[in-house]
């Protein structure tokens, strides 16, 4: 299946909503945390697969602002899993030339998570094969709100004029500044919603929804998503005839 993927029409940026860990664990009669722990292999497989193919950015929706409302035991376990995974997967990042980055309100994370993230980003800062972006304590509405506040603040200080506000300026104030919009969003577990993820950035993103639960997602599933993406005609509001002219 991999040979069907065309390098010349590969998306530059793939985003993933990793859904289904809890249901996967429930099917096995285990606690939700068991599903989260067994999702690490999927993260590794997709990350290595994207880097190998030549994808430049991979963004994983790891923890939303709404996830703070989950049971305290689960949130604590997720934060501990983040810390242990950053340590255990460092070799994978370095061996594959992957730079780690984050988006989201990371200051709301526990101090130990913040320290581990900072250290991991520093260690991988010179890697340039692919950038892995972890969306942590992130939501699209939070991103747009914090950008709006920053713009209003800079307007009040006379740094920008209202007439100069355009889409490019807003892009620069978003948490994703410097990262291209995702061309492809993959969502696992069959749910058909974007769950407050990259709302501004996904204006023209192609969606691929699979019933596969995230812990079971592997490279073959990634390849299916990429092949589906490459079979589509991205028109950006134009007609097919306009694109062909």
C-alpha positions as CSV (number, residue, x, y, z in Angstrom):
1,X,0.0,0.0,0.0
2,X,2.9,2.4,0.8
3,X,4.0,2.3,-2.9
4,X,0.6,3.8,-3.9
5,X,1.5,7.1,-2.1
6,X,2.8,9.8,-4.4
7,X,5.6,11.8,-2.9
8,X,4.8,14.9,-5.0
9,X,1.3,15.2,-3.6
10,X,2.0,14.4,0.0
11,X,0.4,16.7,2.6
12,X,2.9,18.9,4.2
13,X,0.9,18.9,7.5
14,X,-1.1,16.0,8.9
15,X,-3.2,16.5,12.1
16,X,-4.7,13.7,14.1
17,X,-7.5,13.5,16.7
18,X,-6.5,10.3,18.6
19,X,-9.8,9.0,19.8
20,X,-11.0,5.7,21.2
21,X,-8.6,4.9,23.9
22,X,-11.3,4.5,26.5
23,X,-13.5,2.4,24.3
24,X,-10.6,0.2,23.4
25,X,-9.9,-0.4,27.1
26,X,-13.5,-1.0,27.9
27,X,-13.7,-3.8,25.3
28,X,-10.9,-5.5,27.1
29,X,-12.5,-5.0,30.5
30,X,-9.8,-2.6,31.7
31,X,-9.7,1.0,33.0
32,X,-9.5,3.9,30.6
33,X,-5.9,4.5,31.6
34,X,-5.0,1.1,30.1
35,X,-6.1,2.4,26.7
36,X,-4.0,5.5,27.0
37,X,-0.9,3.5,27.8
38,X,-1.5,1.1,24.9
39,X,-1.9,4.1,22.5
40,X,1.8,4.9,22.6
41,X,2.6,2.3,19.9
42,X,0.2,4.0,17.6
43,X,1.8,7.4,18.3
44,X,5.2,5.9,17.5
45,X,4.1,4.1,14.4
46,X,2.3,7.1,12.9
47,X,5.2,9.5,13.8
48,X,7.8,7.3,12.3
49,X,5.6,6.6,9.3
50,X,5.0,10.3,8.6
51,X,8.7,11.1,8.9
52,X,9.7,8.2,6.6
53,X,7.3,9.4,3.9
54,X,8.4,13.0,4.0
55,X,5.5,14.7,5.9
56,X,6.9,17.9,7.4
57,X,4.5,18.5,10.3
58,X,2.4,16.0,12.4
59,X,0.1,17.5,15.0
60,X,-1.4,15.2,17.6
61,X,-4.4,16.3,19.7
62,X,-3.0,14.9,23.0
63,X,-5.0,16.8,25.6
64,X,-7.7,19.4,25.1
65,X,-8.7,22.2,27.5
66,X,-12.0,20.3,28.0
67,X,-10.1,17.2,29.1
68,X,-9.3,18.9,32.4
69,X,-12.9,18.1,33.3
70,X,-12.3,14.3,33.2
71,X,-11.9,12.3,36.5
72,X,-8.9,13.5,38.5
73,X,-7.4,10.0,38.5
74,X,-7.4,9.8,34.7
75,X,-6.0,13.3,34.3
76,X,-3.2,12.5,36.8
77,X,-2.4,9.3,34.9
78,X,-2.3,11.2,31.6
79,X,0.1,13.7,32.9
80,X,2.3,11.0,34.3
81,X,2.1,9.1,31.0
82,X,3.2,12.3,29.2
83,X,6.3,12.6,31.4
84,X,7.3,8.9,31.0
85,X,6.6,8.9,27.2
86,X,8.7,12.0,26.6
87,X,11.6,10.1,28.3
88,X,11.1,6.7,26.7
89,X,10.5,8.0,23.2
90,X,13.4,10.4,23.0
91,X,15.5,7.9,21.1
92,X,12.7,7.5,18.5
93,X,12.7,11.3,18.0
94,X,16.5,11.6,17.7
95,X,16.9,8.5,15.5
96,X,14.3,9.9,13.1
97,X,15.4,13.5,13.1
98,X,12.1,14.7,14.6
99,X,11.8,18.1,16.3
100,X,9.3,18.3,19.2
101,X,7.0,21.4,19.5
102,X,3.9,22.2,21.4
103,X,0.7,24.3,21.1
104,X,-1.7,25.1,23.8
105,X,-1.8,26.5,27.3
106,X,1.2,24.5,28.5
107,X,1.6,26.8,31.6
108,X,-1.5,25.0,33.0
109,X,0.3,21.7,32.9
110,X,1.9,20.3,36.1
111,X,5.5,21.7,36.6
112,X,7.1,18.4,36.0
113,X,5.4,18.1,32.6
114,X,6.5,21.6,31.7
115,X,10.1,20.8,32.6
116,X,10.1,17.5,30.6
117,X,8.6,19.2,27.6
118,X,11.1,22.0,27.7
119,X,14.0,19.6,28.0
120,X,12.7,17.4,25.2
121,X,12.2,20.4,22.9
122,X,15.7,21.7,23.6
123,X,17.2,18.2,22.9
124,X,15.4,17.9,19.6
125,X,15.6,21.6,18.5
126,X,18.2,21.0,15.8
127,X,16.3,18.0,14.2
128,X,14.8,19.1,10.9
129,X,13.3,16.0,9.2
130,X,9.9,16.5,10.6
131,X,8.2,18.5,13.4
132,X,6.0,16.7,15.8
133,X,3.5,19.1,17.4
134,X,1.8,18.0,20.6
135,X,-1.5,19.9,21.3
136,X,-1.6,20.0,25.1
137,X,-4.3,21.9,27.1
138,X,-5.3,23.2,23.7
139,X,-8.6,24.1,22.0
140,X,-9.4,26.0,18.9
141,X,-11.6,28.5,20.8
142,X,-8.9,29.1,23.4
143,X,-6.4,29.7,20.6
144,X,-8.6,32.3,18.8
145,X,-9.4,33.9,22.2
146,X,-5.8,34.3,23.2
147,X,-4.9,35.7,19.8
148,X,-7.8,38.2,19.9
149,X,-6.6,39.4,23.4
150,X,-3.0,39.8,22.1
151,X,-4.2,41.8,19.1
152,X,-6.4,44.0,21.3
153,X,-3.5,44.6,23.6
154,X,-1.1,45.6,20.8
155,X,-3.8,47.9,19.3
156,X,-4.2,49.6,22.7
157,X,-0.4,50.1,22.8
158,X,-0.4,51.5,19.2
159,X,1.6,48.6,17.8
160,X,-1.0,47.8,15.1
161,X,-3.9,49.7,13.4
162,X,-7.3,48.2,12.9
163,X,-7.0,48.7,9.2
164,X,-4.0,46.3,9.2
165,X,-5.8,43.4,10.7
166,X,-6.2,40.6,8.1
167,X,-5.9,36.8,8.0
168,X,-2.2,36.8,7.8
169,X,-1.9,39.0,10.9
170,X,-4.3,36.8,12.8
171,X,-2.3,33.7,11.7
172,X,0.8,35.3,13.3
173,X,-1.0,35.7,16.7
174,X,-2.3,32.1,16.9
175,X,-0.4,29.4,18.8
176,X,0.3,27.8,15.5
177,X,2.2,30.7,14.1
178,X,4.9,29.5,11.7
179,X,3.2,26.1,11.2
180,X,1.3,25.6,7.9
181,X,-2.4,24.8,8.0
182,X,-3.0,21.0,8.0
183,X,-4.1,19.6,4.6
184,X,-5.3,16.4,6.2
185,X,-7.1,15.6,9.5
186,X,-7.3,12.0,10.6
187,X,-9.9,11.1,13.3
188,X,-10.1,7.6,14.7
189,X,-13.0,5.8,16.4
190,X,-15.6,6.8,13.9
191,X,-16.7,10.1,15.6
192,X,-17.6,12.8,13.1
193,X,-16.7,16.0,14.8
194,X,-13.6,18.2,15.2
195,X,-13.9,18.6,19.0
196,X,-12.7,22.2,19.2
197,X,-9.4,21.4,17.4
198,X,-7.6,23.9,15.1
199,X,-10.8,25.7,14.2
200,X,-9.2,28.6,12.3
201,X,-6.5,26.4,10.8
202,X,-8.8,23.8,9.3
203,X,-10.8,26.0,6.9
204,X,-9.8,23.9,3.9
205,X,-8.5,20.7,5.6
206,X,-9.6,17.3,4.1
207,X,-11.0,14.9,6.7
208,X,-10.4,11.2,6.9
209,X,-12.5,9.4,9.5
210,X,-11.9,5.7,10.4
211,X,-13.7,3.4,12.8
212,X,-10.4,2.1,14.0
213,X,-9.8,2.9,17.6
214,X,-6.5,4.8,18.2
215,X,-4.6,2.0,20.0
216,X,-5.2,-0.2,17.0
217,X,-4.1,2.4,14.4
218,X,-1.0,1.5,12.5
219,X,1.0,2.5,9.4
220,X,-1.4,0.7,7.0
221,X,-4.2,2.9,8.4
222,X,-2.0,6.0,7.9
223,X,-1.3,4.9,4.3
224,X,-5.1,4.5,3.7
225,X,-5.7,8.0,4.9
226,X,-2.9,9.5,2.7
227,X,-4.1,7.6,-0.4
228,X,-7.7,8.8,0.2
229,X,-6.3,12.4,0.5
230,X,-4.4,12.1,-2.8
231,X,-7.5,10.9,-4.6
232,X,-9.4,14.1,-3.8
233,X,-9.6,17.3,-5.7
234,X,-8.9,20.3,-3.5
235,X,-10.8,23.2,-5.1
236,X,-10.6,26.0,-2.4
237,X,-13.9,27.4,-3.5
238,X,-13.2,27.2,-7.2
239,X,-14.7,24.8,-9.8
240,X,-13.0,21.8,-11.3
241,X,-12.9,23.6,-14.6
242,X,-11.1,26.6,-13.1
243,X,-8.4,24.3,-11.6
244,X,-7.8,22.6,-14.9
245,X,-7.6,25.8,-16.9
